[in-house]
């Protein structure tokens, strides 16, 4: 089963985990829209050094956390 995460890139790294969004793609889309259009204080803090923020799909076997 696929799971969705929000990732971003920094100056030194790519595909940095920002949020784990679970198995619902709709939820991941809502979180990404919030981050990009109406970020909370926590969103601003977590994404402060990131660019190219996007949704990635992973399998349970790929989870490292």
C-alpha positions in Angstrom: 0.0 0.0 0.0 1.3 3.4 -0.9 1.9 6.1 1.7 2.4 9.8 1.0 5.0 12.2 2.4 5.7 15.9 1.9 9.4 16.5 1.0 11.5 19.4 0.1 15.1 20.2 -1.0 17.7 22.3 0.8 21.0 23.7 -0.3 22.8 20.5 0.6 20.2 17.7 0.5 17.2 16.5 -1.6 14.0 14.7 -0.7 14.1 15.8 3.0 11.1 14.6 4.9 8.8 17.4 6.2 5.6 15.6 6.9 4.3 12.0 6.8 0.7 12.1 5.6 -0.4 8.5 5.7 -2.3 6.5 3.1 -4.8 9.1 1.9 -3.6 11.1 -1.2 -6.4 13.7 -0.6 -4.9 14.4 2.9 -1.4 14.8 1.4 -2.8 17.3 -1.2 -4.6 19.3 1.6 -1.4 19.5 3.6 0.7 20.6 0.7 -1.9 23.2 -0.3 -1.9 24.5 3.3 1.9 24.7 3.4 2.1 26.5 0.1 -0.9 28.8 0.4 -1.8 29.3 4.1 1.1 28.0 6.2 0.8 27.7 10.0 3.6 28.9 12.2 4.8 25.2 12.4 4.7 24.9 8.6 6.8 28.0 8.3 9.3 26.7 10.8 9.6 23.2 9.2 9.9 24.5 5.7 12.1 27.6 6.3 15.1 26.3 4.4 13.3 24.1 1.9 12.4 24.7 -1.7 10.7 22.5 -4.3 8.2 21.2 -1.7 6.2 18.4 -3.1 4.3 15.1 -2.4 6.2 11.8 -2.8 4.8 8.3 -2.8 6.5 5.6 -0.9 5.9 2.0 0.1 5.9 0.7 3.6 9.2 -1.0 2.9 10.8 2.3 2.0 9.9 4.0 5.4 13.0 4.6 7.5 11.4 6.3 10.4 
